[in-house]
Amino acid sequence: MILPLLLVVIPSTLLGHKLSRLNIYTIKLARRGINVLPVEEAEFLIGITVSDVMTRNYPTVSTEMKIPELINKINKTGHHGLPVIDRDGRLYGMVTLSDIESRITSDAKHLTAADIATTKLITAYPDQSLSELIDHLRMGTGEIPRIPVVSRKDPTKLVGMLRRQDIIKGYAKTLATIHGTDDEDIGY
């Protein structure tokens, strides 16, 4: 009895999966307009550009700012890294808490943001898709918690900052749109 049953059930199950990816549990949801089929991560992020989720008017520091002032600014803003802007308003680099910690010595109060800033930066463009940016970042090593967003026409002009939480919010917003819910329903 089991062998004939297996000979019928297995081919019918395989044929059912070929004809429809929905099952008896997901058909009701699909009829209500809820997309239950898995969507690849890249597909979520293709439609989102960096400018859709970046933080505008991010605080900056000048190249001449001394370390004690820099520490105060970081404490006031609550950000662990800030872009460094030169006298002409161009992006010079980034300075982080770890940059400061690595240079704390007795003569540190004479150092400026320019002295300790990281100047070789990975940047993003406002019109760049998050999918493209994430693919580019995967090729590199290490984790980048914040990325300066610069103008494509002038890579020294800072237009915003892209942080990890900005990407997560964009992802959640797209998920909410696909599933027909509000961002609050997802918890973001």
Contacts in CASP RR format, 6 or more apart in sequence:
PFRMAT RR
TARGET T0000
AUTHOR 0000-0000-0000
METHOD contacts of the structure
MODEL  1
MILPLLLVVIPSTLLGHKLSRLNIYTIKLARRGINVLPVEEAEFLIGITV
SDVMTRNYPTVSTEMKIPELINKINKTGHHGLPVIDRDGRLYGMVTLSDI
ESRITSDAKHLTAADIATTKLITAYPDQSLSELIDHLRMGTGEIPRIPVV
SRKDPTKLVGMLRRQDIIKGYAKTLATIHGTDDEDIGY
21 37 0 8 1.000
22 30 0 8 1.000
22 36 0 8 1.000
22 37 0 8 1.000
26 36 0 8 1.000
29 36 0 8 1.000
30 36 0 8 1.000
34 179 0 8 1.000
34 180 0 8 1.000
35 178 0 8 1.000
35 179 0 8 1.000
39 178 0 8 1.000
42 131 0 8 1.000
42 134 0 8 1.000
42 135 0 8 1.000
44 171 0 8 1.000
44 174 0 8 1.000
44 175 0 8 1.000
44 178 0 8 1.000
45 129 0 8 1.000
45 130 0 8 1.000
45 131 0 8 1.000
45 134 0 8 1.000
45 171 0 8 1.000
45 174 0 8 1.000
46 129 0 8 1.000
46 130 0 8 1.000
46 131 0 8 1.000
47 129 0 8 1.000
47 130 0 8 1.000
47 131 0 8 1.000
47 174 0 8 1.000
48 129 0 8 1.000
48 130 0 8 1.000
48 131 0 8 1.000
48 170 0 8 1.000
48 171 0 8 1.000
48 174 0 8 1.000
49 126 0 8 1.000
49 127 0 8 1.000
49 128 0 8 1.000
49 129 0 8 1.000
49 130 0 8 1.000
50 124 0 8 1.000
50 125 0 8 1.000
50 126 0 8 1.000
50 127 0 8 1.000
50 128 0 8 1.000
50 129 0 8 1.000
50 130 0 8 1.000
50 133 0 8 1.000
50 149 0 8 1.000
50 162 0 8 1.000
51 126 0 8 1.000
51 127 0 8 1.000
51 149 0 8 1.000
51 159 0 8 1.000
52 170 0 8 1.000
53 130 0 8 1.000
53 162 0 8 1.000
53 166 0 8 1.000
53 167 0 8 1.000
53 169 0 8 1.000
53 170 0 8 1.000
54 124 0 8 1.000
54 126 0 8 1.000
54 149 0 8 1.000
54 159 0 8 1.000
54 160 0 8 1.000
54 161 0 8 1.000
54 162 0 8 1.000
54 166 0 8 1.000
55 160 0 8 1.000
55 161 0 8 1.000
55 162 0 8 1.000
55 163 0 8 1.000
55 166 0 8 1.000
56 159 0 8 1.000
56 160 0 8 1.000
57 160 0 8 1.000
58 79 0 8 1.000
58 82 0 8 1.000
58 83 0 8 1.000
58 158 0 8 1.000
58 160 0 8 1.000
58 161 0 8 1.000
59 73 0 8 1.000
59 77 0 8 1.000
59 79 0 8 1.000
59 82 0 8 1.000
60 82 0 8 1.000
60 83 0 8 1.000
60 84 0 8 1.000
60 85 0 8 1.000
60 158 0 8 1.000
61 70 0 8 1.000
61 73 0 8 1.000
61 82 0 8 1.000
61 83 0 8 1.000
61 84 0 8 1.000
61 85 0 8 1.000
61 95 0 8 1.000
61 113 0 8 1.000
62 84 0 8 1.000
62 85 0 8 1.000
62 86 0 8 1.000
62 87 0 8 1.000
62 113 0 8 1.000
63 84 0 8 1.000
63 85 0 8 1.000
63 86 0 8 1.000
63 87 0 8 1.000
63 92 0 8 1.000
63 112 0 8 1.000
63 113 0 8 1.000
63 114 0 8 1.000
63 117 0 8 1.000
64 87 0 8 1.000
64 112 0 8 1.000
64 113 0 8 1.000
64 114 0 8 1.000
65 73 0 8 1.000
65 112 0 8 1.000
65 113 0 8 1.000
66 109 0 8 1.000
66 110 0 8 1.000
66 111 0 8 1.000
66 112 0 8 1.000
67 100 0 8 1.000
67 103 0 8 1.000
67 104 0 8 1.000
67 108 0 8 1.000
67 109 0 8 1.000
67 111 0 8 1.000
67 112 0 8 1.000
67 113 0 8 1.000
67 116 0 8 1.000
68 109 0 8 1.000
70 82 0 8 1.000
70 95 0 8 1.000
70 100 0 8 1.000
70 113 0 8 1.000
71 100 0 8 1.000
73 82 0 8 1.000
74 80 0 8 1.000
74 81 0 8 1.000
74 82 0 8 1.000
74 97 0 8 1.000
74 100 0 8 1.000
79 146 0 8 1.000
80 96 0 8 1.000
80 97 0 8 1.000
80 145 0 8 1.000
81 94 0 8 1.000
81 95 0 8 1.000
81 96 0 8 1.000
81 97 0 8 1.000
81 146 0 8 1.000
82 94 0 8 1.000
82 95 0 8 1.000
82 96 0 8 1.000
83 91 0 8 1.000
83 93 0 8 1.000
83 94 0 8 1.000
83 148 0 8 1.000
83 158 0 8 1.000
83 161 0 8 1.000
84 91 0 8 1.000
84 92 0 8 1.000
84 93 0 8 1.000
84 94 0 8 1.000
84 95 0 8 1.000
84 113 0 8 1.000
84 114 0 8 1.000
84 117 0 8 1.000
85 91 0 8 1.000
85 92 0 8 1.000
85 158 0 8 1.000
86 92 0 8 1.000
86 114 0 8 1.000
89 156 0 8 1.000
89 158 0 8 1.000
90 156 0 8 1.000
90 157 0 8 1.000
91 121 0 8 1.000
91 123 0 8 1.000
91 148 0 8 1.000
91 150 0 8 1.000
91 155 0 8 1.000
91 156 0 8 1.000
91 157 0 8 1.000
91 158 0 8 1.000
92 114 0 8 1.000
92 117 0 8 1.000
92 119 0 8 1.000
93 117 0 8 1.000
93 118 0 8 1.000
93 119 0 8 1.000
93 121 0 8 1.000
93 148 0 8 1.000
94 117 0 8 1.000
94 118 0 8 1.000
94 121 0 8 1.000
94 146 0 8 1.000
94 148 0 8 1.000
95 113 0 8 1.000
95 116 0 8 1.000
95 117 0 8 1.000
95 118 0 8 1.000
96 118 0 8 1.000
99 116 0 8 1.000
99 117 0 8 1.000
99 118 0 8 1.000
100 116 0 8 1.000
102 116 0 8 1.000
103 111 0 8 1.000
103 115 0 8 1.000
103 116 0 8 1.000
121 147 0 8 1.000
121 148 0 8 1.000
122 137 0 8 1.000
122 144 0 8 1.000
122 147 0 8 1.000
123 147 0 8 1.000
123 148 0 8 1.000
123 149 0 8 1.000
123 150 0 8 1.000
123 155 0 8 1.000
124 133 0 8 1.000
124 147 0 8 1.000
124 148 0 8 1.000
124 149 0 8 1.000
124 150 0 8 1.000
124 162 0 8 1.000
125 149 0 8 1.000
125 150 0 8 1.000
125 151 0 8 1.000
125 152 0 8 1.000
126 149 0 8 1.000
126 151 0 8 1.000
126 152 0 8 1.000
126 159 0 8 1.000
127 152 0 8 1.000
130 167 0 8 1.000
130 170 0 8 1.000
130 171 0 8 1.000
133 147 0 8 1.000
133 162 0 8 1.000
134 167 0 8 1.000
137 144 0 8 1.000
145 163 0 8 1.000
145 164 0 8 1.000
146 161 0 8 1.000
146 162 0 8 1.000
146 163 0 8 1.000
146 164 0 8 1.000
147 161 0 8 1.000
147 162 0 8 1.000
147 163 0 8 1.000
148 158 0 8 1.000
148 160 0 8 1.000
148 161 0 8 1.000
148 162 0 8 1.000
149 158 0 8 1.000
149 159 0 8 1.000
149 160 0 8 1.000
149 161 0 8 1.000
149 162 0 8 1.000
150 156 0 8 1.000
150 157 0 8 1.000
150 158 0 8 1.000
150 159 0 8 1.000
151 157 0 8 1.000
151 159 0 8 1.000
168 188 0 8 1.000
169 183 0 8 1.000
169 188 0 8 1.000
172 183 0 8 1.000
172 186 0 8 1.000
172 187 0 8 1.000
172 188 0 8 1.000
173 183 0 8 1.000
173 188 0 8 1.000
175 186 0 8 1.000
176 182 0 8 1.000
176 183 0 8 1.000
176 185 0 8 1.000
176 186 0 8 1.000
END
